[in-house]
Amino acid sequence: MARLILVRHGQSVWNASNRFTGWTDVGLSEQGVEEAEDAGRKLADIRIDVVHTSDLVRAQRTAEIIMQHNETSENVPTKYDWRLNERHYGALQGLNKAETAEKHGAEQVHIWRRSFDVAPPDGESLEMTAQRTIPYFVDEIVPDLEQGHNALVSAHGNSLRSIVMHIEDISSEDIVSLEIPTGEPIHFTYDKGVITRDE
């Protein structure tokens, strides 16, 4: 058996100002640092053998803060990969979400943000995001779990939504309602090829 822990990065400065962030490399807000610290305290007594994170600093910093609290883990390798990046929001990146809703309509913005197969202008849909996150999960993270290693994945709302969709076989209709909160660890157990969410 092994443990899989998914954590969406703490609040970023653009989360705080209600902007579409995507691949824009912004840091954590003060609240985001606190959220990462809180996650670190919650995970302090769990042995972590390997960390997977994206190419973006907000996810990397969250992982660093969490691991600073983890006294059970020493010299833990961290694997960085762009395939765990947030979905690319294309032409929406940097725009205020409320202003964008006023311009395009709240329903259209909700579809861009939450639907499975509708991409924002010049950006990625969740389906397109999954085409890079799922192969990474299967090829890089699952082998760690198979070896009995506890894995921490510090990534982003949509990259983690696509992974949870894969693990829990969530339909493209139901994924619309799945929200991944910032800085809140989600625990899974890996046992003989089966991954189940811990209650």
N, C-alpha and C positions, 0 to 999 in steps of 0.2 A: 504493500500500500504506500501511496505517496499523497502529498497535499498539493493542490493547485490553488493559488491565491491571486485573484484578479483585483487590481486597484486602478480606478480612474484617477489621474493626477488631481492634486488639489486645485482649487479655483485659480485660474490664471488672471492676469490683469485685464485681458480682453473678455474673459467670462464676466468679470466684475463690471465692465463697462458695456455689457450686452452686445458684443460684436461677434460676428462670424470669424473664427480663428483659423480653422483648417491647418494648413502647413506653415502658417506664419509662426515664427519661432519666438514666442513671447514667454516671459517668466511667470512665476507664481505671484499672486497677490499676497498681502499679509494674511488674509483669511486662508489662502491656499497653503501657506507654510504651516499654519495652525492645524489645518485638516491633515496634512502629511504627518505632522508631529503626533496627532491623535491616532492616526493609523499605525504609526510606529509603536506607540504605547500598546495598542491592541494586539500587535503581532510580536511583541518583545520576547515572549516565551516560546515562540514557535521556531523551530530550526528551519532556516532557509538555506538551501544548497546552491541555488542558481537564481539569478535575476535576469529577466528579459525585459527590455524597454525599447522605446522608439528612438528615432533620430532627433527628437524634439526636446528641448531643455526642460520644459515643464514636467514631462514624464520622467526624465532622468533625475531631476532634482527631487521629485517626490520619492523615487526609489532610494536615492542617497539618504534622505531624511529618515525614511523607514528603517533602513539598514543601520543607521547610527544608533538606533534604539535596541538593536538586536544583538544581545550579548551571547546568544547561543551559536552565532554564526561568525566564523573567521575566514578571511581570504576567500570570500564568495565571488565567483566569477560573474561578471555582468556582460550580457550579450546585447549589443545595440543593433537595431535593424529598421530601416525605413518602412518595411512592410507592416510594422506595428503603428505607423503614423496615423494620426487622425485622417478621416476622409478629407479629400481636397475640396474646398468649397468654391473653387473657381472664381467667377466674377463677384461672388458675394463676400469673399474674404476681406475683412476690415470694415465691412458695412455694419451699421447698427441694426439689430434684428427688428426693433420696433419700427424704425423708419422704413426698413425694407418691407415690413408687413403693410405699412400704410401705402406704399407704392404698388406692391404686387398683390396685396390681399393676404389676410392672415391664413386663409385656407391653403393658398399656394405655398406660402413659406412653411407651413406645417408639413405639407407634402414633401418639399425639398429636404426638410430636416429629419423626418421620421419614416418616410416610405422606403420600401426596399429597392425599387427599380427606377425611380425618377431622380435624375441628377440635376443639381442646380446648373445654371449656365456655365459652361466650360469647366465643370467640376465633376466629382465622382458621386455616383449613387452608392447606397449601402451594398448593393449587389457587386458593384465594381470594387469597392473596398474589400469585400469578402474574397474576391479573386486573388488578393495578395495576402490577406491575414490568415485565411484557412490553410493554404499551403505552408506558411510559416509555422502555424500551430502544429500541424501534422508532422512536418519534417524536423522541427527544431525543439518544440516544447514537449510533445508527447514522448519522444525518446528519453528525455530527462526523467519524466514520470515513470517510464518503463524500467528505468534503472533504480527506482526507489527514491529519487531526488525530489525534495519539496521545492516547488518553483513559484517564485513571485513574478507576476507580470504587471508592470506599471505602464499603462498605456492611456488610451483616450476613449471618450464616450462611444464613438461609432466603431472604432477598431475592436473594442471590447463587446459591443452589441453584436457584431458579426460573429465573434468567437462564441459568445453565449448562445446565439442562434444555432450555431453548428453543434455545440455540445448538447443542448437541450432539444434539438430538432424542432425549433419554433418555426411556425409557418410565416410566409412573407406577409400575410394579412395580420398576424398577431404581433409581429416584431414592431409594428407601428407604436404600440403602447409600452414597449420596454424602455425604461429610463435607467441609466447607470449613474448613480449619484457620485459626486466628487469626493475623493478621499475615504471612501467606505469599502473596506475589504469584503470581497465575495469569496466564500470558501467552497472548494470542491474536494472530493476524495477520489483518487484514482486507484482502482483495484481490479486487476486481471483484465485490463482493457476497457473497463467501464468507468466513466466519469460521472459522479453524482454530486449534486449540490448539497452541502451540509445545511441542516436546518438551524 
